[in-house]
C-alpha cells in the first residue's frame, strides 16, 4: 500500500475493526478489545527481541526497547520499523533463529 492514505487521514487497514455483520451474539468484539488483542499478539512476537509495544490512548502505539528507549508510532505497520530502529538490527519473521527463539519463549 502507498502512503497516500496517511495524507488523506485514512486509518491503516490493520487498525480497522472487523465487519460488524460478520459476528453475532453477545461475543461481538469491540474495537477496543480488538486493539488489545492485536497489542497482545505483537508483544508475543516481540518477546524474543525483548521489546514491547503498548497502546497509547487507542490512537498510537509506544514501542519500548529493553534499555528503556521508546518511540511513539501511528499504526502496526510503523511498529516494525520502530523495532528495527530501536534494536539496531532488522527483524525477519522467517529467520530460523528468530522462529526457534519464538518457540522457546513462554506465552
N, C-alpha and C positions, 0 to 999 in steps of 0.2 A: 504494500500500500504506500502511496506517496504521502508527503507531508501536508498536502493541501487541506485535509480535514482539520488539522490543527489551526490553520489560518482562518477557517470558516467557523471555528468554535464547535466542531462536531466531536463528540466523545469517541474515544478509541473503541473499536468494535469489541475488544475483550472486556471492556468495562460495562457494556450494555447488559441489562438484565435479560433473562430468558423470556421467551414469548409467553405471556400470562395464560393464554388459552390452551397452551400445551400441558398445563398442570391442572389438577382438580383436587377437591377435598381440602381438609384443614392443613395439609402438609405443604401448601404452596410457599415456596421460598420468597422472602422479601429481598429487595435489592441489598439491604444492609447485611442480611445473613449470607447472601451470595458473595458479597465482598469479603466478609470474614472468612468464608471457606476458601476463596482464592488466596487470601493472605496466608492462611494455614498451609495450603499446598505449596506456595512459593517458599515459605520457610522450610518445609520438609526438603525441597530441592536444594536449598542453600546450606543446609546443615554441614555437608562435607567441607564447605568453604569457611565455616564458622561465621557466616554472615547472617544478618537478619533483616527482615522488612516489616514495617509496621504501618498501619493505617493512620493517616493524618486527616482527621475531620471529614472522612468519607469523600475527599476530593483529591488527595495526593497520597503518596507513599514515602516513608522515610527508610532509606537503606542504610544500615549500620554495619561497620566493619568490626572485627574483633579488637581493634585498637581504639575504638570509640569515634572514629571518623564517621560522619554522616552526610547524606545527600538527600534532598527532597526532590522527588520526581513526580511527573504528572500521571503516568499510567504504567501498566505492566510491561509494555514494550521498553520503556525507559529504565525499568528496574535492572534489566540485564546489562545495559551499558554502564549503569552506575556501579554494579557489582564488579565489572571489569576495571573501571577506573579506580575504585577504592581498593581492590585487591592487587592491582598492578599486573594482572595476567588475564588472558582470555578465558572464557568459560565455554567449554564444548560439551553439550549434553550427551554426546555419543562417545566421548572419550572412555576407554575401558577402565582406566584408573578411577575416574570420577564415578562411573557406574558401580565399580567394586566398593568404593567408599560409601556411596549412597546406600548400598545394600547392607553395609555394616552398621550404619548409624541407626540407633533406635528411634522409633517414631514418637 
